[in-house]
Amino acid sequence: MNAEGDDSSVYGVESAYAWRRLATALAFSTIGGVGLWSMMVALPAIQAEFAVDRGNASLPFTSVMLGFGVGGIVLGRLADRVGIALPLMLGTLALGLGYIAAGLSANLWQVALAHGLLIGFGASVSFGPLMADISYWFTRRRGIAVTISAAGNYTAGAFWPPVMQHFMAADGWRFTHIGIGIFCLATMLPLALALRRRLPGGHATSAGAAALRPRAAMPVSPLALQVLLCIAGVACCVAMSMPQVHIVAYCGDLGYGVARGAEMLSLMLAFGIISRVGSGFVADRIGGVPTLLAGSLLQGVALLLYMMFDGLFSLYVISALFGLFQGGIVPMYAVIIREYFSPREAGMRVGLVVMATVIGMAGGGWLSGVIFDYSGSYQAAFLNGLIWNLLNVSVMLLLLLRSRRAPALATGV
């Protein structure tokens, strides 16, 4: 057997190497995912140091999410062209240097720029581009593989908040950020190099052919599907952002302390891991759209519970439920894209939808802070999230109904 044949059998789709690659991607995503969660923990300390209101203090989070969205498109497109290794290394450098720059910043605007231009941009490679890359290596178990890769985002959310809270209490937010930057550079660059292998040519061709078959069952045209998924992504993440971005500050306002809020955020994201992995098993059986719809409906239930109960024990329980309900939503967009579109477009198309989700997170996080500043309460912010969640449910219902009524629509761009 020639070398190419050996590569195809040892390093091909669904191979033992593919599962090892998935484990490496999960480790990379767990470390790099700090970029999405650190600002939530640091928000009260940054607000206090720079003496600004809650809306302005949320600007670095908005910046990191916008940088995350742009980075997902740029680095995802680069990965489509040259493979994932170079984007991973570029993202790691941006992430590590961004945390060091944030720790050395003299004012809030410098903190916001460091988060948007470097931290958010760099962290993006650990999510959308990495999910798209993993989707190439699996066919029958693509749903579970994609969601395991995406679970790194939530293992990061479960791991980093209590670690950050510990170091911030002892040494302050600036030292903590610099330390995170150094740690990311030291650990993520070797992991990026471990993912430099590309899928053997024969497997890539067969994966591409397999991806074309479901396109005949598109519920709408390809362009309309992409637009609808982006609208749904914005809507679900405006809703998602309220508890995720403001739970630490919310607990502080209720008198429970920010440490309790950090514990709830960690609990929320730990249960989100269960949801993310579990949603992959479900999607492999019923498809991405029904799975996303179920998650969105349950997310709405959790937001309603936040509006009804604010006791300490209740908030712990609801935060766990919120994580359990919504954790599988965002990875389903990648699963849906891979169900309908060619793998040659996966990195860019997943990046576009991830951009939409982070616009929702960024705008929703900022809007919740503004609503709090005007109303003096988070009740109106929870209601705002619930309304946006209904829009996401409506889009998924539309796609599901169109899938059943029109199993064969013309394809086009």
C-alpha positions in Angstrom: 0.0 0.0 0.0 1.3 3.5 -0.9 1.8 6.4 1.4 -1.4 8.0 0.3 -3.3 4.9 1.0 -1.8 4.7 4.5 -2.8 8.3 5.1 -6.3 7.7 4.0 -6.8 4.7 6.3 -4.9 6.0 9.3 -5.8 9.7 9.1 -9.1 9.7 7.3 -12.7 10.4 8.2 -14.0 8.7 11.4 -10.5 7.3 12.0 -8.8 7.0 15.4 -6.8 10.1 14.5 -10.0 12.0 13.9 -11.0 11.3 17.5 -7.6 12.3 18.8 -7.8 15.5 16.7 -11.2 16.2 18.3 -9.7 15.8 21.8 -6.9 18.2 20.9 -9.4 20.7 19.5 -11.4 20.5 22.7 -8.3 21.3 24.7 -7.5 24.3 22.4 -11.1 25.6 22.6 -11.2 25.2 26.4 -8.1 27.4 26.8 -8.9 29.9 24.0 -12.5 30.2 25.2 -11.4 32.4 28.1 -11.7 35.3 25.6 -15.5 35.1 25.8 -15.9 34.8 29.5 -13.2 36.9 31.2 -14.9 40.2 30.7 -18.1 39.0 32.5 -16.1 38.2 35.6 -14.0 41.4 35.4 -16.9 43.7 34.7 -17.6 44.9 38.3 -13.9 45.5 39.0 -13.4 47.4 35.7 -16.5 49.5 36.4 -15.3 50.4 39.8 -11.7 51.3 38.7 -12.8 53.6 35.9 -15.9 54.9 37.7 -18.4 54.4 34.8 -22.0 53.3 34.6 -23.0 49.7 33.8 -23.6 50.4 30.1 -20.2 51.9 29.5 -18.5 49.2 31.6 -20.1 46.7 29.2 -18.3 48.2 26.2 -15.3 45.9 26.4 -17.6 42.9 26.3 -19.3 44.4 23.2 -15.9 44.9 21.6 -14.8 41.4 22.3 -17.9 40.0 20.8 -17.6 42.1 17.7 -13.9 41.1 17.3 -15.0 37.5 17.8 -17.5 37.8 15.0 -15.1 39.4 12.5 -12.3 37.0 13.4 -14.6 34.0 12.8 -15.2 35.2 9.2 -11.7 36.2 8.4 -9.9 33.2 10.1 -12.6 30.8 8.9 -12.1 31.9 5.3 -8.3 31.6 5.7 -8.9 28.1 7.1 -10.9 27.2 4.0 -7.9 28.2 1.8 -4.8 27.0 3.7 -6.0 24.7 6.5 -6.6 25.4 10.2 -3.0 25.5 11.6 -2.1 29.0 10.4 -5.4 30.6 11.6 -4.9 28.8 15.0 -1.5 30.3 15.4 -2.5 33.8 14.4 -5.5 33.7 16.7 -3.3 32.5 19.6 -0.9 35.3 19.2 -3.7 37.9 19.0 -5.3 36.4 22.1 -2.2 36.3 24.3 -1.0 39.7 23.3 -4.5 41.1 23.8 -4.7 40.0 27.5 -1.3 41.5 28.2 -2.3 44.8 26.5 -5.6 44.9 28.5 -3.7 44.4 31.7 -1.5 47.4 30.9 -4.3 49.7 29.6 -4.5 53.2 31.1 -8.2 53.8 30.4 -11.5 52.1 29.5 -11.1 52.7 25.8 -7.8 51.0 25.7 -9.3 48.0 27.5 -12.1 48.0 25.0 -9.7 48.2 22.0 -7.6 45.4 23.4 -10.6 43.2 23.8 -12.0 43.9 20.3 -8.9 44.0 18.1 -7.0 41.3 19.8 -8.8 39.2 22.4 -12.1 38.8 20.6 -10.4 38.3 17.2 -8.0 35.8 18.5 -10.5 33.8 20.6 -12.8 33.4 17.5 -10.5 30.8 16.0 -11.3 28.5 18.9 -14.9 28.3 18.0 -16.4 28.7 14.4 -13.2 27.8 12.4 -12.4 24.9 14.7 -16.0 23.6 14.5 -15.9 23.8 10.7 -12.5 22.0 10.6 -13.8 19.2 12.8 -16.9 18.7 10.7 -14.6 17.6 7.8 -13.3 14.7 9.8 -16.7 13.1 10.6 -19.8 12.0 8.6 -22.0 9.6 10.5 -21.1 11.2 13.9 -20.7 14.8 12.7 -23.3 16.2 15.1 -21.6 14.8 18.2 -18.2 15.8 16.9 -19.1 19.4 16.2 -20.9 19.8 19.5 -17.9 18.3 21.4 -15.6 20.8 19.7 -18.1 23.6 20.6 -18.3 22.3 24.2 -14.8 23.7 24.7 -16.4 27.1 24.7 -18.4 26.0 27.7 -15.7 24.0 29.5 -13.9 27.3 29.3 -16.9 29.1 30.8 -17.0 26.5 33.7 -13.3 26.6 34.3 -12.2 30.2 33.9 -14.7 32.3 36.0 -13.8 30.8 39.4 -10.1 30.7 38.5 -10.2 34.4 37.5 -12.2 35.3 40.6 -9.6 33.7 42.8 -6.6 35.5 41.2 -8.5 38.8 40.9 -9.4 38.7 44.6 -5.7 38.1 45.4 -3.8 40.2 42.8 -6.3 42.4 40.9 -7.8 42.2 37.4 -4.7 43.6 35.7 -2.2 41.0 36.9 -4.8 38.3 36.2 -5.2 39.4 32.6 -1.4 39.5 32.0 -1.1 36.0 33.5 -3.9 34.7 31.2 -2.1 36.1 28.2 1.2 34.4 29.0 -0.6 31.1 29.8 -2.5 31.1 26.5 0.7 31.7 24.5 2.5 28.9 26.3 -0.2 26.3 25.9 -2.1 27.0 22.7 0.7 27.4 20.2 1.8 23.7 20.7 -1.8 22.6 20.4 -2.1 24.5 17.1 0.9 22.8 15.7 -0.6 19.4 16.6 -3.6 20.2 14.3 -1.5 21.0 11.3 -2.4 17.8 9.4 -5.0 18.2 6.6 -7.6 15.6 5.5 -6.4 13.2 2.8 -7.5 14.2 -0.7 -9.8 11.2 -1.3 -11.6 11.7 2.0 -12.1 15.4 1.3 -13.6 14.6 -2.1 -16.0 12.0 -0.7 -17.0 14.3 2.1 -17.8 17.0 -0.4 -19.9 14.7 -2.5 -21.9 13.6 0.6 -22.5 17.2 1.5 -24.2 18.0 -1.8 -26.9 15.4 -1.4 -29.0 17.0 1.3 -29.1 20.3 -0.7 -32.1 19.1 -2.7 -34.1 19.2 0.5 -33.3 22.8 1.4 -36.4 24.5 2.9 -35.6 27.7 1.1 -32.9 28.9 -1.3 -29.3 28.8 -0.1 -29.2 32.6 0.1 -32.4 32.8 2.1 -31.3 30.0 4.4 -28.1 31.9 5.2 -30.0 35.1 5.9 -32.5 33.3 8.1 -29.8 31.6 10.0 -28.1 34.9 10.6 -31.4 36.5 11.8 -32.0 33.5 14.1 -28.4 33.8 15.4 -28.8 37.4 16.4 -32.1 36.8 18.1 -31.1 33.7 20.1 -28.0 35.4 21.4 -29.6 38.7 22.4 -31.7 36.5 24.6 -28.8 34.4 25.8 -26.6 37.4 26.6 -28.7 38.7 29.5 -28.0 35.9 32.0 -24.5 35.1 30.7 -23.2 38.7 30.6 -24.9 40.2 33.7 -25.4 37.3 36.2 -22.3 38.3 38.1 -23.4 42.0 38.3 -27.0 41.0 39.0 -26.0 39.0 42.0 -23.9 41.9 43.3 -26.9 44.2 43.0 -29.1 41.7 44.9 -26.6 41.7 47.7 -25.4 38.1 47.2 -21.9 39.2 46.1 -20.0 38.9 42.8 -18.4 35.7 43.9 -21.8 34.0 44.0 -22.5 35.4 40.5 -19.2 33.9 39.2 -20.2 30.5 40.7 -23.6 30.8 39.0 -21.9 31.6 35.7 -19.6 28.6 36.1 -22.6 26.4 37.0 -24.5 27.7 34.0 -21.7 26.8 31.6 -20.9 23.5 33.2 -24.5 22.4 32.6 -24.2 23.9 29.1 -21.5 21.3 28.4 -24.1 18.5 29.0 -26.5 20.3 26.7 -23.9 20.8 23.9 -22.8 17.2 23.8 -26.3 15.9 24.2 -27.6 18.1 21.4 -25.1 16.4 19.1 -26.6 13.0 19.8 -30.1 14.4 19.2 -29.1 16.2 16.0 -27.5 13.0 14.5 -31.0 11.5 14.9 -33.5 14.2 14.1 -31.5 16.9 12.4 -30.2 20.4 13.3 -33.3 22.5 12.8 -35.6 20.5 15.2 -32.8 20.3 17.8 -32.2 24.1 17.6 -35.9 24.7 17.9 -36.2 22.6 21.1 -33.3 24.4 22.7 -34.7 27.8 21.9 -38.1 27.0 23.4 -36.5 25.8 26.6 -34.2 28.8 26.7 -37.4 31.0 26.7 -38.7 29.0 29.7 -35.5 29.7 31.7 -35.7 33.4 30.9 -39.2 33.4 32.2 -38.1 31.7 35.4 -35.4 34.4 35.9 -38.2 37.0 35.8 -40.3 35.1 38.4 -37.6 34.2 41.0 -34.6 36.0 42.5 -33.8 34.1 45.7 -30.2 32.9 46.0 -31.1 29.2 45.8 -33.5 29.9 43.0 -30.9 31.7 41.0 -28.5 28.7 41.3 -31.2 26.3 40.1 -32.4 28.5 37.2 -28.8 29.2 36.1 -28.2 25.5 35.9 -31.4 25.0 34.0 -30.5 27.9 31.6 -27.2 26.3 30.8 -28.8 22.9 30.3 -31.5 24.3 28.0 -29.4 26.7 25.8 -26.0 25.1 25.6 -26.7 23.2 22.3 -28.2 26.2 20.4 -25.2 27.8 18.8 -23.4 24.6 17.6 -26.6 23.6 15.8 -26.0 26.4 13.3 -22.8 24.7 12.2 -24.6 21.4 12.0 -27.4 22.9 9.9 -24.8 24.5 7.5 -23.0 21.2 7.1 -26.3 19.5 6.4 -27.1 21.8 3.5 -23.9 23.4 2.1 -20.7 22.2 0.6 -17.7 21.7 3.0 -15.7 24.0 0.7 -17.9 26.9 2.0 -18.2 25.7 5.6 -15.6 27.9 7.2 -17.0 31.1 5.8 -20.6 30.2 6.2 -20.2 29.1 9.8 -18.2 32.3 10.4 -21.1 34.4 9.0 -23.6 32.8 11.4 -21.2 33.0 14.3 -20.8 36.7 13.5 -24.5 37.0 13.7 -24.6 35.3 17.1 -21.9 37.5 18.5 -23.6 40.6 17.2 -26.5 39.3 19.3 -24.4 38.7 22.3 -22.5 42.0 22.0 -25.7 44.0 21.3 -27.7 42.1 23.9 -25.0 42.5 26.6 -24.8 46.3 26.0 -28.6 46.7 25.7 -29.2 44.9 28.9 -26.8 47.2 30.7 -28.5 50.3 29.2 -32.0 48.9 30.1 -30.7 48.4 33.7 -29.3 52.0 33.8 -32.6 53.5 32.7 -34.9 51.2 34.7 -32.8 50.4 37.8 -33.8 46.8 37.5 -32.9 43.7 35.4 -36.6 42.7 35.0 -37.1 44.7 31.8 -33.8 43.3 30.5 -35.0 39.7 31.0 -38.3 40.6 29.2 -36.3 42.1 26.3 -34.4 38.8 26.0 -37.6 36.8 26.0 -39.0 38.8 23.1 -35.9 38.2 21.0 -36.1 34.5 21.9 -39.5 34.4 20.3 -38.1 35.7 17.1 -35.6 32.8 17.0 -38.4 30.3 17.7 -40.4 31.8 14.8 -37.5 31.4 12.3 -36.9 27.8 13.3 -40.6 27.0 13.1 -40.6 28.5 9.6 -37.7 26.4 8.4 -39.1 23.2 10.0 -42.5 23.8 8.3 -41.0 24.6 4.9 -38.8 21.5 5.2 -41.9 19.3 5.5 -44.0 21.2 2.8 -41.2 21.7 0.2 -38.8 18.7 0.3 -37.2 19.7 -3.0 -36.5 23.4 -3.7 -34.2 24.7 -6.4 -30.7 25.5 -5.4 -29.0 28.7 -6.2 -26.8 31.4 -4.8 
